[in-house]
């Protein structure tokens, strides 16, 4: 073995040779292996938060088994290690008379190997340990342990730098994560207009004005597409929390296996692939509000965790052992009947009572048809801007009346999609919205035939094709003349043939 000064210099040069801890440990491994028995080299810390031995870096000979990155330890062993505060390098073996190592031996696969453990301290504070492992028993001597004691400081500095770099990357991820969420979830909603706030939604907006200044949990009820998210925006941005984050979660869009981790976060090592601790949506909403859309889709396990958040304002990460207090306001929404779900056993009754402190029912468009003209004009302006149309087209006389006669089963979302589709097809002139059936047409005898079908088409062209096909069946394929399809549909026969060709529907003349 070389003299002490040369050994210290060579080890220090190699452990400081790279900012990447694994690379510098690999360089050091090559040199140490020339000086003493060595098959594997570990840099470890005892992670108090995880209650586990966590490997920061590892190097082994070719064919060496890659060890687990995180090794859970019994809670009493973690406490004993902390109390012992090892100072000097020592040799460990599976048969040594020490409760700590008798317990840890099978966990770290000590049997059949010789381990030299070098405790690492910085400013008298323990930060981790370096483990040298040689296969076989009795491979190390006290003299070798003594000389390793001379290089503890460079290893401690390298480990401390690696941990600091890890923390910087973690906080960088948190800041980037916050930026993405805030840009996506917060920006752009500040000046959002509530169409119908003084007409069809006046009762809803009155409820918003009552509850917004408070911290009460709010439950928004209404059919799909009625604008529950817009009302949630209004509640948050009218509240004292408006300067805080506004985090939105679609509970039905997250896979059941990930919902707990997404909402409540997870600790490092909580499951395969959990390489770093991650904050959940509730923690990201700290100081602001969280909007839980489609709350009825939450699985039972997540409902239990949510109930605890509402009761104690604390979250517990997956794999965590401590409760994290959160200062948040919860706004939930659903289109489902939660009370029926309680009877079916798919929704917790105690969670329902917690959520329904202040329920707000948002009426469907068919119950507030006076808002349809304003909504239509609004969407024409907005969608024209999105599609790059310089001057929004006008709306033809009678078109708004036709829209008001329609029942809008898809509510505001359906109206928005219709306007966008009309603008895409627009080739000049005013918007007529002639693809929407009027109330009288929907109540015709042919419509009754359609109502008997269990599943209706979702697209307007599909609905029109299905309707015309049923009319052709009634007329046995006759298009013009008395009792023909054109007469029943109230349109010119040539126009009907043009539409049949456009929709790809075969008819007599074309068939011949």
Secondary structure, DSSP 8 states (H G I E B T S, - for coil): ---HHHHHHHHHHHHTS-SSHHHHHHHHHHHHHHHS--SEEEEEEEETTTTEEEEEEEEE-TT-----SEEE--HHHHHHHHHH---S-EEE-TT-S-HHHHHHTTTTT-TTEEEEEEEEEETTEEEEEEEEEEESSS---HHHHHHHGGGHHHHHHHHHHHHHHHHHHHHHHHHHHHHHHIIIIITT-TT---TTTTTTTHHHHHHHHHHTTS---EEEE--TTS-HHHHHHHHHHTSTTTTS-EEEEETTTS-TTTHHHHHH-B-TTSSTT--S-B--HHHHTTTSEEEEETGGG--HHHHHHHHHHHHHSEE--BT--S-EE---EEEEEESS-HHHHHHHTSS-HHHHHHHTTEEEE---GGG-GGGHHHHHHHHHHHHHHHTT-SS---B-TTHHHHHHHS--TTHHHHHHHHHHHHHHH--SS-B--TTS--HHHHTSHHHHHHHTSSS--SSHHHHHHHHHHHHHHHTTT--SSTT-HHHHHTS-HHHHHHHHHHHT---HHHH-
